[in-house]
Structures are given as structure tokens and as C-alpha cells.
Amino acid sequence: MNLLGLFSVGFVLGLTGAMAPGPLLTVTISESTRKGGIVGPLLVLGHGILEFVLLCAIVFGLGSLLNNRIIFSFIAFFGGIILIYMGSMTIKDLKRYSLDGAERSEGSGMHPVAAGILVSLSNPYWFIWWITIGMGYVMFAKGLGLHGIIAFFAGHILSDLAWYSFVSYGMQFGGKHMSMKVLRTILFFCSIFLILFGIFFIIKGYSVIR
């Protein structure tokens, strides 16, 4: 496989994962109604920073060390608590949510880059994907040298950027034509999904170490 092939594989694999429902997609939809389309690229920046760190760990041989039940359970518990907190706080603020208020409070709360890191870290299945499927492709790419690793990672990140930018800018421009009731309903269900993801992760983490 050449560099273009690795880039294409990274893009397709990344796009398949990005389009699947999950915490990062939920946060993208929720926060884009508050802060605009830039949320998508900023979330991906935070997500990409974390993935780059994990990629380096895999390249330098730490992947097998990271693949154990204790680390999975820790991430599941920690992540579950974060997601439940984020969902609960959004529901708490729904009554006073408005587009004018969202614009005035654009600089408040968690920065999207930080949210991208925390939400990604909170998902144990993102972690497991990288140290199983991701690790296999990274080790293959490593055989082509640094250029191979860069090609695979670039394809993977660009797919995330393309999809989440599409979602966030779609929410920004589409949101202008929605009633406040519809926007609040979207935020409510996004928050419920976050809470359910959080509960599921905590239960899964507990079942792994039983």
C-alpha cells in the first residue's frame, strides 16, 4: 500500500467512526446551537491533540501497556461522570437559553478545544479503537516510515474535520430558521443522550473489573 492508499484508508475509517452516533457528535450538535459553526473545527482540534498523543504512545511501543482492564475501567468511570455532568448542566440551563444569550455567553463555559479533549477521553471505545484497529494500521504505516504514519493520521483527522464541520455549520445556519422550542428540544435530547452514554460507560467499566 502506498501513501495515497494509507491516506484513503485513514479517511474512510475515520469517517465511518465520526458519522456513528456518540458523545462527540452529540456535543457538536448541542454546542453549535450556542456558539456557531466554529465549534466543529475546534472540537476536532481538541480531539486531534488527544489522538496525536495516543498515536505517539503507540508508535513508541506503549500500546500494549495501555490495553488492560484497569485503564479501560478508569476511563469508563471518569468519562461517564464527565458526560453526566455536561448533560445535566445543559438541561439545567435550558429555560434561560436563547440565541441572544448564546451569542453573549460565547466566551463562557468550557472551551470547545478542551471539550474535544475531555469528551474524547471520556469515551472508552474511542480508546479501545485506537489500541486495536488503529494500532494495526499505525504499525503497518510505520513500515513506510514517518511519511506513512503522517499519511494515515492526516486522512483520519481530515475525515473528522469534514464531518463535524458539516454538522456544526449545518446547525448554525439551519438553527436560524428554527423556533426556540425546537432548539431547546434538540438540546434536551442531546443532553439526555450524553447522560445515557455516561451511565452506560460507568456500568460497562464496573462490569469489566467485577
Buried (B, 14 or more C-beta within 10 A) or exposed (E): BEBEBBBBBBBEBBBEBBBEEBBBBBBBBBBBBBBBBBBBBBBBBBBBBBBEEBBEBBBEEEBEEBBEEEBBBEBBBBBBBBBBEBBBEBBEBEEEBEBEEBEEBEEEBBBBBBBBBBBBBBBBBBBBBBBEEBBEBBEBBBEBEEEBBBBBBBBBBBBBBBBBBBBBBBBBEEBEEBEEEEBBEBBBEBBBBBBBBBBEBBEBBEEBEE
